[in-house]
Each structure stands twice: as C-alpha cells, then as structure tokens.
Amino acid sequence: MQAIQAQLQQQAPDNEPPSTEINVQNLCYHPAGTEAPLLSDVTLRVPPKQMGLVYGRSGAGKTTLLQLIAGLTQPTSGSITLVGAPGGNGAAPSAVMTSSERLARTGLVFQFPERHFLAATLQQELAFAWPQDMLSLQQLSCRAGVVLPALGLDHIPLDTPLRQLSDGYKRRCALAVALVRRPSVLLLDEPLAGLDWQSRADIASVLGKLKQECTVLVVSHDLRELEPLIDVAWEMEPGGRLKPVQWPPTKE
C-alpha cells in the first residue's frame, strides 16, 4: 500500500493536513441524569504519526472518550486539542478547540460501522454530505482513486450494496469514507472485533501503514495483532479513569 495521505496531498497541496498530536488534559464528562461521571480527570497525549491504545473492561468509558475527541459531544470540563497547523509546523492552536473544529480534523470509525452507514452503496456512502458541484465531485473521485486501491477495495464495484459485504470489507469501507476526507487524526473503536483471522491480519496491516501518515488512537481488546504497532498505551479503569501503562508490556 502506497502512502495514502502523501498522494492526496499532491492532489491538493494548498490544503495539506497537519502533522497533529492529540492532547487531552483533565477531561471530565458527567452527562445530566447520571449519578457518576463517565470520565474522570482523563489526560493523554499521542505524538504526531504515532498510534495510541486505550484498553480496559467494557463500559469503562473508552468509546465515550473517542466520541469526545472526535467532537461528537462536548466535555463537562477539561480540554481537548489537536495540536498542529497546516504544513505540519507543529504550532499549537491559540485556544481550546470547539467540537466542530475537532470534527473537521478527525475521522472516527465505529466498532460496528454497518450500523452507522448512511447510504446503500459504497459510492453513495463516499459521496454522502459531499458538496455536489462538479469540481468537488472531481476531487472526491481523485481521492477515492487513491484510497480504494490502498485499502484493497478497487475490485469492488462502487454500486455494490454495503449490506452484501463481509464484516472485514465493511471495516475497510468505513476506513475509506474517513480517509477521503483526509483527517489528521484517525480514531478507531475496536477495529478488529468480530473479524476472522485473515481479516484481522489484513486490517492490522492497513493500520500499520496509516500510522505513518496520520495520528491514530485505537480502543481495542485485541492486543496481539496491534501490539507491534502501538507507541503509547493507557488502561481505562472503572469510573472512567485513565492510567498510563508501560509499552510494550513486560513479558513474564
């Protein structure tokens, strides 16, 4: 797989995605109507073009953390910044980023992407919410021409109904939808869950290439395939507290 973002940058050098780090400081999330906060004083930093891992028991708050970083909801307190500037000069933003600003910079792939597809076919899903003027559609076509072969999707007709694809290919399609928008941060919720061994190996290989091009944060229980790719890691403990862990883990 060739460098996806590098080829996309050649197509649009005036809009080069930044080299970005994820910086979360003292994050708390206590939605109305809940007795206890879902996240408590969470702090993490994933350096540019590295892969971070958050693992822990189900229900501890891992997916909620990804949704907050992606800008799908607003934290109760604390800050989330995606530190970087166009051109990759590493300059920090002057203020805490809003949810809409983070949403524009991130790509989030859910654990079960088929539940979040908004269209019937791959072509429709790629174009969903994309500007429909001729110039924008040509840009989408160029980007898809880079992303789809890199993810092993170029042999699938664009009018194929998404429901007919295997779970592994649905994950690839969800990645493609995120990548054509050229995010500087990629957030993945259980990217290997429920896949057969070959699909797990294929997706892990794709992620190994992607971490060379954008900053990645993964929530996962599947550590065996991902362990060689991880640079920094945390365990989400009950009560929504995040604990840094040594990585790679000590072998006993």
N, C-alpha and C positions, 0 to 999 in steps of 0.2 A: 504494500500500500504506500503510495507516494504521499508526501506531506500535503494534507488537505488544505489547511489554512494558508500555507505558502502559495499554493496555486490560486486560491481565492483572492489573496492579496494582490497577485499580479493582475487580476481582472479589475480590481478596484483600489489602486494604490492611494487614492485620496481619502479612503475610509478604512485605514488599516487598523485591525483590532489591537488593543494594547496588550502588553505583557503585564499580567494582572496577578496580584495576590489577594487572597481572601483574608480579611481581618475582622474578627468578631470580638467585641470587648464587653464583658459584664452583661451579657444578654439575658433578659428575663422575659418570659411570656406567661401571663396569667389571664386567660380569657374570662370574660364575665360569665358568672354562673358556675364556675369550678371552685372547689374548696381549696385546692392547692395549685401552685404554678406548674405548668407543663415543662418549663425550662427555668433553671435557676443559676444565675451568675455564670453563664457559659462564655468561655474565652477560648479562641483558637486562631491560629494563623497558618495558612497554607501558602508557601512561597510560589512565585510565578513558575508555571510549567512544571509543577510537581503534583503528585497525587496524594491526597489526604484520605484517611479512612476513619469512619466512626462506626463502632460496633457496640453491641450490647443487647440485652434482652428485649423482646418485643414490648411495645408500649412504653418504653422509657423516654421517648421524645425525639428519636433520630429523624424520622420523616418530618416532624414539625420543624426541626432545625433547618432542613433543606428548603422547606417552603418559605421560611422566614428569610433565608439568604437570597432566595430567588425573587423575593418581593411580592409573593402571593398574599402575604398578610404583614401587618405591622407589629413589631415587638412592643411589649409593655414598657420596657426600659432597656438601656444599653445601646450599643451602636454596631452597625454592620457597614463596612466599607469595602469596596473592590478597588484596591489601591493600584493605580496605574493611569496612564494617559495615552491618547493616540500617538503612535510612533514608538511606544514601548520605552519611554524615558523614565518610567518609574515614579513620576511625580504624584504626590498624594493629593486627593481632592481636598478642597478648602473646607468642606462641611460634610456632615454625615449624609450619606446618600439616601434619597427617598426610595420608597418601594418601587415606583415606576422607573426610576433610574436604574435600580438593580435588575428589574425585569427586562430592561432593554439590553443588558450586558450578559445575561446568563441564559443557559439552556438547561432545562430540567426534564429528565426522563424518569417517569414514574415506574414503580415496581411492576405494574400491570398496564403497559402502555395502551393495550387494546381498549381498556375502559375509558381512555381519555382521547382516543381518536375522534375527530370532529367531522370526518368525511368518509366516503365509502371506498375510495380507491387511493392508491399511493399518489397519483398525480393530483387529485383533489386535496389530499392532506398536505402535500408540499405547498400548494398554492393558497391554502386557506388563510384568510386575512392578509394575503399578499396584495400590494397595490396592483390594480388590473390595467394600468396603462401599458402601452406597448413596450416602452423602454424598461419598465420594471419587470415585465414578464420575460423579456430577453435576458435580463440579469439573472432572474430565477433559473432560466434554462441553462445558462452558463454555469451557475453554481451547482445545479443538480448534476450536470455533466461531469463535474469533478467529484462530488460527494458519493454518488451512487456507485460508480465503479470501485471506489476506495472501500466501500462497505460490502462489496460483493452483491450488489443489487442490480447491476446493469443488465443482467439476463432476465429480469422480471419485467413483463410488460407493465407500463405505467397505469393501465386501466384494470389491472388485476384487483379484485375486491380484497381489501385488507383482511377480512374475516377468513379468507381461504389460506392465508399464510400460516406457517408454523410459528410457535412462540418465539423461536430464535430469530426468524426473519421479521417478526413484528418488532422485536427489540431493535433490530438493525434499521427498520423503517423509522422508528421513533428517534433514533440517533440521527438519521438523515434529515428529518424535519428540523431537529435542533441545529444541526451543523450548517444547513444552507443559510441560516441567519447569522452565521459567523460569530458565535458567542466567544467572549474572552474567558468565561468560566463555565464549566460543564458540571452539573450536579446530577448524580445517578443514585436512584433508590433501588437497592437490591438488583443490580443488573444481571446477575446470574441465576436468580431464584427460579426454580421450576424448569430449568433447561436440561436437556440431555448432555452427556459428557462432551460430545463433539461441538455442540452449540456453545457450551461454556468455554471450551478452549478457543473457539473462533472469536467470541466476544472479548475474552481476555486479551487475545492478540490485537484486536482493534483498539482496545483501551491502552495497550502499551504504546501504540503509535500516537494516539491522541494526546497523551500526556506530554509528548514532545512539542506540542503545538498550542495547548491551552492548559489552564489550571483546572484540575479535576478534584472534586470531593465526592467520595463514594460512601454510601451507607450499605453495609453488607454483613451477612452472617457467613458468607462463603470466603474463607480466608486462604484456602490452599492455593487456588488459582491466582488470587490477587496479591498474595504476599510478596512476590518478587517485584511488583510494580509500585508498592506503597513506599512513600518517603517519610510521612509523619502520620501518627495514629492517636486516637483517643477512644476511651471506653465511656459509653453513656450509662451512668449509674441510675438506679431508681430515684425518682424525684427530679429527674431532668438535669442532673449534674454531670459535667464532663471532666474526665480525669485523663491527663496525658499518660501515654504508655510508651515504654521503650520499643523501638522498632529498628531492625527486625526483632521479634520476640526471642527471649533466651531459650535455647534448646536444652531440655533436661535429659 
